[in-house]
Amino acid sequence: MALITYLTKIQFEVGAASLLGAELRDLGVRTPMIVADKGIVAAGLVERVLSAGGLPADTVVFDGTPENPTEAAVNAALALYHEHGCDSLVAIGGGSPIDLAKAVSLLATHAGPLEQYAAILGGIPKITANKPPLIAIPTTAGTGSEVGRAALVTLDDGRKLGFISPHMIPSVAICDPELTVGLPAALTAATGMDAVTHCIETYLSPRYNPPAEAIALDGLARAMRWIRRATEKGDDITARSEMMMAALQGGMTFQKGLGAVHSLSHPLGGLKSVRLHHGTINAILLPAVLRYNAPSAEEKYRALAGAMGLEAGADLAAAITALNRDLAMPTTLSEMNVPRDCFGLVAEGAERDHSTATNPRPAVAADFMKLLEEAY
């Protein structure tokens, strides 16, 4: 097995799911609760992980994670956690189950309501290390949430907020590329574009962190080389491994902060009138944001072009648009049935979003309105 210790403990290799039982024992816990969603359970992945990791088949499972984690789902999972006297969590799935498990681990030991811990509401210093252990086992290659310090949760009032702290990073990440082999092509593409966006946005963040920038460029290079292959040939374990590493690297660089793509995708993901996949929305927004940020990051754009396998001076936005088309991804918000009458509220939410502070070019609501129109 390949043991990586960077931000947290990472077990990365084909077959790594077999280490789950040993990792729980190392953490000194006995009664974990599995957090997943109904699709992950139906696909047999929870049963597969439990069997590989040596856990009993009757381990407590919460499978009510929605596509975008909600405060109501967090509270339901928390009630189940306490009902069964659990002492730890294992998240199996994409970013949604992992983020939901992070929020449950927070409220397991921190008094509610959840809202008070949101980053934009001054909640970061309120989050302490007094939290139950969490092991994250991704079944997609995109979000990087398995090593991320944030959980994105839509509150009961519709606001999608970030809960950010080094203490939110999972105790262990178990990254087994075999668990992504059955992922459909459309989800492979969408989650892969999430990883691409993470690497690009964190690299462009103005915060000073050269190690993170090097990781972001390497992750981007891997993703650009392998995303088409992983989408077209889903049983190619090399392509799956490379995309899982690219996603992991995107998550490792969250320390630098994200940018305007995420500023917009967060409030868009909180809309109740339409269900939007986070990675797909990022892919649609990325070209417009790349055009917007270009005047503020010329030198970094040359480095991005190199990592993407393009010539210096290449049009990065055009390259991403072409990649989206190659992957049969939607290319406009209108294709996703996003209602135009929500743009005002989304733009205002984007201006307040925690990712806006690290966009390389300052942006206010009027700028976000133009970006939404351009992506429409």
Secondary structure, DSSP 8 states (H G I E B T S, - for coil): -EEEESSSEEEESTTGGGGHHHHHHHTT---EEEE-BHHHHHTTHHHHHHHHHT--TT--EE-B--SS-BHHHHHHHHHHHHHTT--EEEEEESHHHHHHHHHHHHHTTS-S-GGGG-GGGT-GGG--S----EEEEESSSS--GGG-SEEEEE-TTS-EEEEE-GGGS-SEEEE-GGGGTT--HHHHHHHHHHHHHHHHHHHH--S--HHHHHHHHHHHHHHHHHHHHHHH-TT-HHHHHHHHHHHHHHHHGGGG---HHHHHHHHHHT-SSS---HHHHHHHHHHHHHHHHGGG-HHHHHHHHHHTT--TT--HHHHHHHHHHHTT---STGGGT--GGGHHHHHHHHHHSGGGGGSSS---HHHHHHHHHHH-
